[in-house]
Amino acid sequence: MAPADPSAKKRKTGDQASEEGAIHIPNPHLEKIKEDFLYHFALGTATHDFPALFGDVKFVCVGGSPSRMKNFISFIAEDLGIGSPGSDHPNICAGTDRYAMYKVGPVLSVSHGMGIPSIAIMLHELIKLLYYAKCSNVIIVRIGTSGGIGLEPGSVVITRQSVDATFKPQLEQVILGKSVFRSTALDKELAEELMECGKELKQFNTVTGNTMCTLDFYEGQARLDGAICSYSEEEKMQYLKSAYEAGVRNIEMESSVFAALCNLSGLRGAVVCVTLLNRLEGDQITTPHEVLKEYQTRPQKLVGHFIKKHLGKQ
């Protein structure tokens, strides 16, 4: 049997970890680095004052595309009454084209690209950024899109736990040639708070359920319309029905490593995704573009409502 992650027992490193709600960095090697350059953000401890730039961050929202995260920061700025309507928000990571980052007040908005490798790279550097900035009591939420299972398109799923393609709540990470398994449980109380926000909004169907995180968009998600397919439609349907019976309500490609790294770093994390289609009824997304655009605002509205409640701005 492959070992559990040994770093899970060594979350606290340095003086900061003793503080309530502080970010944990389970990597003793970082203490030997005098200047840390976050390459994919084009930000460094020698060139940027992280506490001054990011020390007030309490909410981090991450999502796939740069444009979506820029839209989110504009939305949340207007929702919180910060700045003037129509204000431009500069990309803090303008020195690179890998990721985009925007900030308004205590809210940081960051793009993560598509799939586990892309979001994992971003999260490593984001967690270090928050640590160097001496942030505490940070809540991080992934907002995105997904394929639903047994739900009407446009439903918003708040993830109870991320599961792999065999429906197990774990992330398998190969480290030094060995498989290490990390927990993908998410903050239960945070999920319940977000669900309550969905009930208060009463604007769209909001549910909780397991989210299946896969390694690709086609075969990994039992689609029939990829360039390669080695299974029948009957086998596909059996698999998706088994997923539903295992509590899976949507499928995407980032939640497992998101949950795992939140657990290891002491961040309260949640995943809130809208469903673009019901996979029990088909594979292709044929919904009109304008309808899809509105669907994609739904996680933003729910998380925006949550942030406003926490800041007492309702």
C-alpha contacts under 8 A as a table, 3 or more apart, distances in Angstrom:
res1	aa1	res2	aa2	distance
2	A	178	K	7.46
2	A	179	S	5.67
2	A	180	V	6.08
2	A	181	F	7.20
3	P	6	P	7.95
3	P	179	S	7.07
3	P	180	V	5.47
3	P	181	F	6.68
4	A	180	V	5.54
4	A	181	F	5.07
4	A	182	R	6.52
5	D	8	A	5.67
5	D	180	V	5.52
5	D	181	F	5.86
5	D	182	R	5.81
6	P	9	K	5.89
6	P	10	K	7.33
7	S	10	K	4.98
7	S	11	R	6.44
7	S	26	P	6.21
7	S	264	L	7.51
8	A	11	R	5.90
8	A	26	P	7.96
8	A	264	L	5.90
10	K	13	T	7.48
10	K	26	P	5.82
11	R	24	H	5.67
11	R	25	I	6.33
11	R	26	P	4.64
11	R	264	L	6.11
11	R	265	S	6.57
11	R	266	G	7.71
12	K	17	A	4.99
12	K	18	S	7.32
12	K	24	H	5.28
12	K	25	I	6.47
12	K	26	P	6.12
13	T	16	Q	7.44
13	T	17	A	5.80
13	T	24	H	6.50
13	T	25	I	5.88
13	T	26	P	5.95
13	T	27	N	7.25
13	T	28	P	6.79
14	G	17	A	5.92
14	G	18	S	7.71
15	D	18	S	5.76
15	D	19	E	7.58
16	Q	19	E	5.59
16	Q	22	A	6.32
16	Q	23	I	7.49
16	Q	24	H	7.80
16	Q	134	K	7.58
17	A	20	E	7.70
17	A	22	A	5.61
17	A	23	I	6.49
17	A	24	H	5.57
17	A	25	I	7.98
18	S	22	A	7.41
19	E	22	A	5.53
20	E	136	S	7.48
20	E	137	N	7.70
21	G	136	S	5.07
21	G	137	N	4.48
21	G	138	V	7.51
21	G	266	G	7.51
22	A	131	Y	7.76
22	A	134	K	7.57
22	A	135	C	6.62
22	A	136	S	4.45
22	A	137	N	6.32
22	A	266	G	7.33
23	I	127	I	7.42
23	I	130	L	7.01
23	I	131	Y	5.49
23	I	134	K	7.81
23	I	135	C	6.97
23	I	136	S	6.36
23	I	265	S	5.80
23	I	266	G	5.81
23	I	267	L	6.67
24	H	131	Y	7.35
24	H	264	L	7.27
24	H	265	S	4.42
24	H	266	G	5.70
25	I	28	P	7.96
25	I	127	I	7.82
25	I	128	K	7.38
25	I	131	Y	7.47
25	I	264	L	7.91
25	I	265	S	5.89
26	P	264	L	7.30
26	P	265	S	7.22
27	N	30	L	6.01
28	P	31	E	5.80
28	P	32	K	7.86
29	H	32	K	5.63
29	H	33	I	7.25
30	L	33	I	5.26
31	E	34	K	7.67
33	I	36	D	6.33
35	E	44	G	7.19
35	E	45	T	5.67
35	E	46	A	5.64
36	D	44	G	5.71
36	D	45	T	5.53
36	D	46	A	7.28
37	F	42	A	7.29
37	F	43	L	6.07
37	F	44	G	4.07
37	F	45	T	6.42
37	F	46	A	7.73
38	L	41	F	5.54
38	L	42	A	5.89
38	L	43	L	5.27
38	L	44	G	5.59
38	L	125	E	5.91
39	Y	42	A	5.00
39	Y	43	L	6.77
39	Y	44	G	7.87
40	H	96	T	6.69
40	H	98	R	6.00
40	H	99	Y	6.94
40	H	122	M	7.35
40	H	125	E	7.71
41	F	93	C	5.28
41	F	95	G	7.51
41	F	96	T	6.43
41	F	98	R	7.38
41	F	99	Y	6.58
41	F	100	A	7.86
41	F	125	E	7.56
42	A	93	C	6.06
42	A	94	A	7.85
42	A	95	G	5.54
42	A	96	T	5.94
43	L	47	T	7.16
43	L	48	H	6.58
43	L	93	C	7.32
44	G	47	T	5.31
44	G	48	H	5.73
45	T	48	H	5.44
45	T	49	D	6.68
45	T	50	F	6.83
45	T	132	Y	7.73
46	A	49	D	7.88
48	H	53	L	7.89
49	D	52	A	5.45
49	D	53	L	6.13
49	D	133	A	7.94
50	F	53	L	5.05
50	F	54	F	5.61
50	F	55	G	6.83
50	F	129	L	7.03
50	F	132	Y	6.17
50	F	133	A	4.56
51	P	54	F	5.39
51	P	55	G	4.27
51	P	56	D	7.88
51	P	132	Y	6.91
51	P	133	A	3.88
51	P	134	K	6.15
51	P	135	C	7.79
52	A	55	G	5.79
52	A	133	A	7.42
53	L	56	D	7.99
53	L	133	A	7.64
54	F	57	V	5.57
54	F	130	L	7.19
54	F	133	A	5.69
54	F	135	C	7.51
55	G	130	L	7.62
55	G	133	A	4.91
55	G	134	K	5.95
55	G	135	C	5.25
56	D	105	G	7.55
56	D	106	P	5.49
56	D	135	C	6.79
57	V	60	V	7.36
57	V	105	G	7.43
57	V	106	P	4.23
57	V	107	V	5.77
57	V	108	L	6.61
57	V	135	C	6.52
57	V	138	V	7.03
58	K	106	P	5.30
58	K	107	V	6.38
58	K	135	C	7.46
58	K	136	S	7.27
58	K	137	N	6.48
58	K	138	V	4.50
58	K	139	I	6.20
59	F	106	P	6.25
59	F	107	V	4.85
59	F	108	L	6.29
59	F	138	V	5.69
59	F	139	I	4.96
59	F	140	I	5.81
59	F	141	V	7.89
59	F	307	I	7.59
60	V	107	V	5.78
60	V	108	L	4.68
60	V	109	S	5.87
60	V	110	V	7.57
60	V	138	V	7.32
60	V	139	I	6.26
60	V	140	I	4.56
60	V	141	V	6.32
61	C	107	V	7.55
61	C	108	L	6.26
61	C	109	S	4.91
61	C	110	V	6.40
61	C	140	I	5.73
61	C	141	V	4.89
61	C	142	R	5.75
61	C	143	I	6.78
62	V	69	M	7.17
62	V	109	S	5.78
62	V	110	V	4.79
62	V	111	S	5.53
62	V	112	H	6.51
62	V	140	I	7.59
62	V	141	V	6.31
62	V	142	R	4.80
62	V	143	I	6.18
63	G	66	P	7.89
63	G	68	R	7.18
63	G	69	M	6.30
63	G	110	V	6.61
63	G	111	S	4.97
63	G	112	H	5.77
63	G	113	G	7.45
63	G	142	R	5.73
63	G	143	I	5.30
63	G	144	G	5.61
64	G	68	R	7.43
64	G	69	M	7.83
64	G	111	S	5.23
64	G	112	H	4.98
64	G	113	G	4.52
64	G	114	M	5.84
64	G	144	G	6.76
65	S	68	R	5.35
65	S	69	M	6.50
65	S	111	S	5.46
65	S	112	H	6.96
65	S	113	G	5.94
66	P	69	M	5.22
66	P	70	K	6.16
66	P	99	Y	6.96
66	P	100	A	5.45
66	P	101	M	7.91
66	P	110	V	7.46
66	P	111	S	5.12
67	S	70	K	5.07
67	S	71	N	6.13
68	R	71	N	5.04
68	R	72	F	6.16
68	R	111	S	7.97
69	M	72	F	4.85
69	M	73	I	6.29
69	M	100	A	7.87
69	M	101	M	7.81
69	M	102	Y	7.65
69	M	109	S	5.78
69	M	110	V	6.18
69	M	111	S	6.01
70	K	73	I	5.25
70	K	74	S	6.36
70	K	89	H	7.65
70	K	102	Y	6.71
70	K	109	S	7.40
71	N	74	S	5.19
71	N	75	F	6.11
72	F	75	F	4.93
72	F	76	I	6.07
72	F	109	S	7.30
72	F	300	Q	6.49
73	I	76	I	5.13
73	I	77	A	5.95
73	I	89	H	7.68
73	I	102	Y	6.61
73	I	103	K	6.91
73	I	104	V	6.86
73	I	107	V	7.90
73	I	108	L	7.81
73	I	109	S	6.25
74	S	77	A	5.18
74	S	78	E	6.32
74	S	86	G	7.69
74	S	87	S	7.77
74	S	88	D	7.86
74	S	89	H	7.37
75	F	78	E	5.37
75	F	79	D	6.07
75	F	300	Q	8.00
76	I	79	D	4.78
76	I	80	L	5.93
76	I	304	G	6.14
77	A	80	L	5.28
77	A	81	G	5.92
77	A	82	I	4.98
77	A	83	G	6.81
77	A	104	V	6.29
78	E	81	G	4.95
78	E	82	I	6.20
78	E	83	G	7.52
78	E	84	S	7.70
78	E	85	P	6.30
79	D	82	I	7.84
79	D	304	G	7.28
79	D	308	K	7.90
80	L	308	K	6.78
80	L	313	K	7.01
81	G	84	S	7.74
82	I	104	V	7.32
82	I	105	G	7.26
83	G	87	S	6.78
84	S	87	S	5.66
89	H	102	Y	6.53
89	H	103	K	7.41
89	H	104	V	7.89
90	P	102	Y	6.52
91	N	94	A	5.27
91	N	100	A	5.95
91	N	101	M	5.38
91	N	102	Y	5.39
92	I	100	A	7.04
92	I	101	M	5.27
92	I	102	Y	5.93
92	I	103	K	7.89
93	C	96	T	5.89
93	C	97	D	7.81
93	C	99	Y	6.81
93	C	100	A	5.48
93	C	101	M	5.67
94	A	97	D	7.04
94	A	100	A	7.12
96	T	99	Y	6.98
97	D	100	A	7.34
99	Y	110	V	7.15
99	Y	111	S	5.53
99	Y	112	H	6.29
99	Y	113	G	7.30
99	Y	122	M	7.68
100	A	110	V	5.72
100	A	111	S	5.39
101	M	108	L	7.19
101	M	109	S	5.65
101	M	110	V	4.42
101	M	111	S	6.61
102	Y	108	L	5.88
102	Y	109	S	5.07
102	Y	110	V	6.45
103	K	106	P	7.52
103	K	107	V	5.76
103	K	108	L	4.52
103	K	109	S	6.12
104	V	107	V	5.47
104	V	108	L	6.69
112	H	118	S	6.18
112	H	119	I	4.80
112	H	122	M	5.98
113	G	118	S	5.59
113	G	119	I	6.29
114	M	118	S	5.99
114	M	119	I	6.98
114	M	253	M	7.23
114	M	254	E	7.45
115	G	118	S	5.69
115	G	119	I	6.43
115	G	215	L	6.97
115	G	216	D	7.34
115	G	253	M	4.87
115	G	254	E	5.30
116	I	119	I	5.44
116	I	120	A	5.87
116	I	215	L	7.13
116	I	253	M	6.13
116	I	254	E	4.91
116	I	255	S	7.94
116	I	256	S	7.76
116	I	257	V	6.35
117	P	120	A	5.15
117	P	121	I	6.35
118	S	121	I	5.48
118	S	122	M	6.50
119	I	122	M	5.06
119	I	123	L	6.02
119	I	254	E	6.61
119	I	257	V	7.73
119	I	258	F	7.40
120	A	123	L	5.11
120	A	124	H	6.25
120	A	257	V	6.36
120	A	258	F	7.20
121	I	124	H	5.39
121	I	125	E	6.67
122	M	125	E	5.44
122	M	126	L	6.01
123	L	126	L	4.81
123	L	127	I	5.86
123	L	258	F	7.53
123	L	261	L	7.45
124	H	127	I	5.45
124	H	128	K	6.44
125	E	128	K	5.12
125	E	129	L	6.07
126	L	129	L	4.93
126	L	130	L	6.26
127	I	130	L	5.20
127	I	131	Y	6.18
127	I	265	S	7.33
128	K	131	Y	4.95
128	K	132	Y	6.05
129	L	132	Y	5.25
129	L	133	A	6.07
130	L	133	A	5.02
130	L	134	K	6.30
130	L	135	C	5.43
131	Y	134	K	5.13
131	Y	135	C	6.15
132	Y	135	C	7.79
135	C	138	V	6.91
137	N	267	L	7.66
138	V	267	L	6.35
138	V	268	R	6.83
139	I	267	L	6.39
139	I	268	R	5.05
139	I	269	G	6.02
140	I	267	L	6.95
140	I	268	R	6.27
140	I	269	G	4.90
140	I	270	A	6.56
141	V	269	G	5.64
141	V	270	A	4.77
141	V	271	V	5.57
141	V	272	V	7.07
141	V	303	V	7.99
142	R	255	S	7.94
142	R	269	G	7.97
142	R	270	A	6.39
142	R	271	V	4.74
142	R	272	V	6.08
142	R	273	C	7.74
143	I	271	V	6.24
143	I	272	V	5.00
143	I	273	C	5.51
143	I	299	P	5.83
143	I	300	Q	6.96
144	G	272	V	6.63
144	G	273	C	4.61
144	G	274	V	6.45
144	G	296	Q	7.21
144	G	299	P	7.07
145	T	252	E	7.39
145	T	273	C	4.96
145	T	274	V	4.90
145	T	275	T	5.91
145	T	276	L	6.72
145	T	296	Q	6.84
146	S	250	N	6.14
146	S	251	I	5.50
146	S	252	E	5.10
146	S	273	C	6.08
146	S	274	V	5.95
146	S	275	T	4.80
146	S	276	L	6.16
147	G	250	N	5.38
147	G	251	I	5.16
147	G	252	E	6.78
147	G	275	T	5.04
147	G	276	L	5.70
147	G	277	L	5.55
147	G	278	N	6.35
147	G	279	R	6.22
148	G	151	L	5.59
148	G	152	E	7.48
148	G	153	P	7.12
148	G	155	S	7.96
148	G	249	R	5.78
148	G	250	N	4.19
148	G	251	I	6.44
148	G	275	T	4.93
148	G	276	L	6.95
148	G	277	L	5.79
148	G	278	N	4.74
148	G	279	R	5.85
149	I	240	L	7.34
149	I	244	Y	6.46
149	I	248	V	7.14
149	I	249	R	4.94
149	I	250	N	5.44
149	I	251	I	7.79
149	I	278	N	5.37
149	I	279	R	5.40
149	I	280	L	6.08
150	G	244	Y	7.34
150	G	249	R	6.84
150	G	278	N	6.00
150	G	279	R	7.39
150	G	280	L	6.39
151	L	155	S	6.57
151	L	249	R	7.26
151	L	275	T	7.72
151	L	277	L	7.95
151	L	278	N	5.78
152	E	155	S	5.98
152	E	275	T	7.68
152	E	277	L	6.92
152	E	278	N	6.04
153	P	274	V	7.94
153	P	275	T	5.32
153	P	276	L	5.04
153	P	277	L	4.58
153	P	278	N	6.02
154	G	204	F	7.39
154	G	205	N	7.49
154	G	274	V	5.81
154	G	275	T	5.25
154	G	276	L	5.89
154	G	277	L	7.54
154	G	295	Y	5.37
155	S	204	F	6.48
155	S	205	N	4.90
155	S	206	T	5.83
155	S	207	V	7.55
155	S	274	V	5.59
155	S	275	T	5.48
156	V	204	F	7.41
156	V	205	N	6.23
156	V	206	T	4.72
156	V	207	V	6.35
156	V	272	V	6.79
156	V	273	C	5.60
156	V	274	V	4.25
156	V	275	T	6.29
156	V	298	R	7.17
156	V	299	P	6.76
157	V	206	T	5.97
157	V	207	V	5.10
157	V	208	T	5.46
157	V	209	G	6.66
157	V	249	R	7.26
157	V	250	N	7.17
157	V	272	V	5.76
157	V	273	C	5.40
157	V	274	V	6.15
157	V	275	T	7.45
158	I	191	A	6.37
158	I	194	L	7.39
158	I	195	M	6.99
158	I	206	T	7.47
158	I	207	V	6.19
158	I	208	T	4.68
158	I	209	G	6.55
158	I	270	A	7.40
158	I	271	V	5.89
158	I	272	V	4.70
158	I	273	C	6.76
159	T	162	S	6.78
159	T	186	L	7.62
159	T	191	A	7.11
159	T	208	T	5.75
159	T	209	G	5.38
159	T	210	N	5.46
159	T	211	T	5.74
159	T	270	A	6.84
159	T	271	V	5.40
159	T	272	V	6.49
160	R	185	A	7.38
160	R	186	L	6.41
160	R	188	K	6.95
160	R	191	A	6.81
160	R	208	T	6.06
160	R	209	G	5.20
160	R	210	N	5.21
160	R	211	T	7.43
161	Q	169	P	6.59
161	Q	184	T	6.22
161	Q	185	A	4.81
161	Q	186	L	5.56
161	Q	209	G	7.38
161	Q	210	N	5.10
161	Q	211	T	6.42
162	S	169	P	5.72
162	S	170	Q	7.45
162	S	184	T	5.48
162	S	185	A	6.53
162	S	186	L	7.69
162	S	210	N	5.78
162	S	211	T	4.83
162	S	212	M	5.79
162	S	213	C	6.50
162	S	255	S	5.92
162	S	256	S	5.34
162	S	259	A	7.20
163	V	166	T	7.49
163	V	167	F	4.98
163	V	168	K	4.92
163	V	169	P	4.18
163	V	170	Q	6.08
163	V	171	L	7.90
163	V	184	T	7.05
163	V	210	N	6.77
163	V	211	T	6.09
163	V	212	M	4.83
163	V	213	C	6.10
163	V	256	S	6.79
164	D	167	F	5.11
164	D	168	K	5.42
164	D	169	P	6.38
164	D	170	Q	6.38
164	D	171	L	6.90
164	D	212	M	5.59
164	D	213	C	5.42
164	D	214	T	6.44
164	D	256	S	7.37
165	A	168	K	7.47
165	A	212	M	6.39
165	A	213	C	6.78
165	A	214	T	6.01
165	A	220	G	7.45
167	F	212	M	6.99
167	F	243	A	6.90
167	F	246	A	6.76
167	F	248	V	7.93
169	P	183	S	6.35
169	P	184	T	5.36
169	P	185	A	6.73
170	Q	181	F	6.17
170	Q	182	R	5.47
170	Q	183	S	4.84
170	Q	184	T	5.11
170	Q	256	S	7.06
171	L	181	F	5.53
171	L	182	R	5.09
171	L	183	S	6.48
171	L	184	T	6.49
171	L	256	S	5.81
171	L	257	V	6.52
171	L	260	A	7.02
172	E	179	S	6.18
172	E	180	V	5.69
172	E	181	F	4.65
172	E	182	R	6.54
173	Q	179	S	5.64
173	Q	180	V	5.16
173	Q	181	F	6.22
173	Q	182	R	7.55
174	V	177	G	5.79
174	V	178	K	5.19
174	V	179	S	4.38
174	V	180	V	5.97
175	I	178	K	5.29
175	I	179	S	6.35
175	I	180	V	6.77
182	R	260	A	5.91
183	S	259	A	7.57
183	S	260	A	5.66
183	S	263	N	7.58
184	T	256	S	5.55
184	T	257	V	7.36
184	T	258	F	8.00
184	T	259	A	4.85
184	T	260	A	4.97
184	T	263	N	7.72
185	A	259	A	6.30
185	A	260	A	7.50
185	A	263	N	7.77
186	L	191	A	7.85
186	L	259	A	5.90
186	L	263	N	7.68
186	L	268	R	7.71
186	L	269	G	6.13
186	L	270	A	6.25
187	D	190	L	5.37
187	D	191	A	6.35
187	D	268	R	5.94
187	D	269	G	5.99
187	D	270	A	6.65
188	K	191	A	5.18
188	K	192	E	6.30
189	E	192	E	5.04
189	E	193	E	6.20
190	L	193	E	5.03
190	L	194	L	6.24
190	L	268	R	7.39
190	L	269	G	7.47
190	L	270	A	6.79
191	A	194	L	5.14
191	A	195	M	6.13
191	A	208	T	7.83
191	A	270	A	6.37
192	E	195	M	4.98
192	E	196	E	6.21
193	E	196	E	5.12
193	E	197	C	6.41
193	E	306	F	7.75
194	L	197	C	4.96
194	L	198	G	6.39
194	L	302	L	7.32
194	L	303	V	7.32
194	L	306	F	6.49
195	M	198	G	5.02
195	M	199	K	6.45
195	M	206	T	7.03
195	M	207	V	7.12
195	M	208	T	7.25
196	E	199	K	5.07
196	E	200	E	6.27
197	C	200	E	5.00
197	C	201	L	6.21
197	C	302	L	6.41
197	C	305	H	6.60
197	C	306	F	6.15
198	G	201	L	5.22
198	G	202	K	6.35
198	G	203	Q	7.79
198	G	204	F	7.78
198	G	205	N	7.97
198	G	206	T	5.86
198	G	302	L	6.10
199	K	202	K	5.35
199	K	206	T	7.45
201	L	204	F	7.89
201	L	302	L	7.47
201	L	305	H	7.97
202	K	205	N	7.72
204	F	298	R	7.77
208	T	249	R	7.96
209	G	247	G	6.04
209	G	248	V	5.95
209	G	249	R	5.44
209	G	250	N	7.82
210	N	247	G	5.51
210	N	248	V	4.37
210	N	249	R	5.85
210	N	250	N	7.16
211	T	248	V	5.45
211	T	249	R	6.11
211	T	250	N	5.11
211	T	251	I	5.62
211	T	252	E	7.23
211	T	255	S	7.41
212	M	248	V	6.29
212	M	249	R	7.96
212	M	250	N	6.33
212	M	251	I	4.72
212	M	252	E	6.39
212	M	253	M	7.89
212	M	255	S	7.90
213	C	251	I	5.94
213	C	252	E	5.14
213	C	253	M	4.74
213	C	254	E	6.13
213	C	255	S	5.87
213	C	256	S	5.92
214	T	217	F	7.44
214	T	220	G	5.67
214	T	221	Q	6.59
214	T	251	I	7.33
214	T	252	E	6.39
214	T	253	M	5.00
214	T	254	E	7.80
215	L	220	G	6.00
215	L	253	M	6.19
216	D	219	E	6.89
216	D	220	G	5.19
216	D	221	Q	6.96
216	D	253	M	6.82
217	F	220	G	6.15
217	F	221	Q	5.80
217	F	223	R	7.83
217	F	252	E	7.96
217	F	253	M	7.64
218	Y	221	Q	5.39
218	Y	222	A	6.32
218	Y	223	R	5.04
218	Y	224	L	7.48
218	Y	225	D	7.29
218	Y	226	G	5.50
219	E	222	A	4.94
219	E	223	R	5.63
219	E	224	L	7.60
219	E	226	G	7.09
219	E	228	I	7.56
219	E	229	C	6.54
220	G	223	R	7.66
221	Q	251	I	7.34
222	A	236	K	5.55
222	A	239	Y	7.62
222	A	240	L	7.61
223	R	226	G	6.67
223	R	229	C	7.87
223	R	236	K	7.38
223	R	283	D	5.85
224	L	229	C	6.24
224	L	233	E	7.17
224	L	236	K	7.97
224	L	283	D	7.01
225	D	229	C	7.68
225	D	283	D	7.04
225	D	284	Q	7.71
226	G	229	C	6.49
231	Y	235	E	6.25
231	Y	236	K	6.99
232	S	235	E	5.16
232	S	236	K	6.29
233	E	236	K	4.98
233	E	237	M	6.24
234	E	237	M	5.22
234	E	238	Q	6.22
235	E	238	Q	5.09
235	E	239	Y	6.21
236	K	239	Y	5.21
236	K	240	L	6.32
237	M	240	L	5.17
237	M	241	K	6.05
237	M	280	L	7.04
238	Q	241	K	5.22
238	Q	242	S	6.13
239	Y	242	S	5.04
239	Y	243	A	6.26
240	L	243	A	4.94
240	L	244	Y	6.28
240	L	279	R	7.81
240	L	280	L	7.08
241	K	244	Y	4.99
241	K	245	E	6.22
241	K	280	L	7.93
242	S	245	E	5.03
242	S	246	A	6.23
243	A	246	A	5.01
243	A	247	G	6.60
243	A	248	V	5.31
243	A	249	R	7.98
244	Y	247	G	5.20
244	Y	248	V	4.85
244	Y	249	R	6.26
245	E	248	V	7.17
248	V	251	I	7.77
250	N	275	T	7.02
252	E	255	S	7.17
253	M	256	S	7.90
254	E	257	V	6.27
254	E	258	F	6.35
255	S	258	F	4.96
255	S	259	A	6.01
255	S	271	V	6.87
256	S	259	A	5.28
256	S	260	A	6.16
257	V	260	A	4.90
257	V	261	L	6.00
258	F	261	L	5.50
258	F	262	C	6.18
258	F	269	G	7.98
259	A	262	C	5.13
259	A	263	N	6.21
259	A	269	G	6.75
259	A	270	A	7.77
260	A	263	N	5.22
260	A	264	L	6.37
261	L	264	L	5.04
261	L	265	S	6.06
262	C	265	S	5.29
262	C	266	G	5.91
262	C	267	L	4.79
262	C	268	R	6.56
262	C	269	G	5.99
263	N	266	G	5.42
263	N	267	L	6.43
263	N	268	R	7.75
264	L	267	L	7.90
272	V	299	P	5.94
273	C	299	P	6.10
274	V	295	Y	6.62
274	V	296	Q	6.61
274	V	298	R	6.86
274	V	299	P	6.39
275	T	278	N	7.38
275	T	295	Y	7.94
276	L	285	I	6.94
276	L	287	T	7.85
276	L	292	L	7.03
276	L	295	Y	7.36
277	L	282	G	7.77
277	L	285	I	6.45
278	N	281	E	5.60
278	N	282	G	6.81
279	R	282	G	5.14
279	R	283	D	5.88
287	T	291	V	6.64
287	T	292	L	6.51
288	P	291	V	5.41
288	P	292	L	6.41
289	H	292	L	5.06
289	H	293	K	6.18
290	E	293	K	5.05
290	E	294	E	6.45
291	V	294	E	5.19
291	V	295	Y	6.28
292	L	295	Y	4.93
292	L	296	Q	6.25
293	K	296	Q	5.24
293	K	297	T	6.79
294	E	297	T	5.33
294	E	298	R	7.03
295	Y	298	R	5.52
296	Q	299	P	6.68
296	Q	300	Q	7.56
297	T	300	Q	5.14
297	T	301	K	6.20
298	R	301	K	5.09
298	R	302	L	6.30
299	P	302	L	5.14
299	P	303	V	6.08
300	Q	303	V	5.25
300	Q	304	G	5.78
301	K	304	G	5.00
301	K	305	H	6.11
302	L	305	H	5.18
302	L	306	F	6.36
303	V	306	F	4.90
303	V	307	I	6.18
304	G	307	I	5.14
304	G	308	K	6.19
305	H	308	K	5.18
305	H	309	K	6.26
306	F	309	K	5.20
306	F	310	H	6.36
307	I	310	H	5.12
307	I	311	L	6.20
308	K	311	L	5.10
308	K	312	G	5.95
308	K	313	K	5.02
308	K	314	Q	5.96
309	K	312	G	5.02
309	K	313	K	6.20
309	K	314	Q	6.04
310	H	313	K	7.81
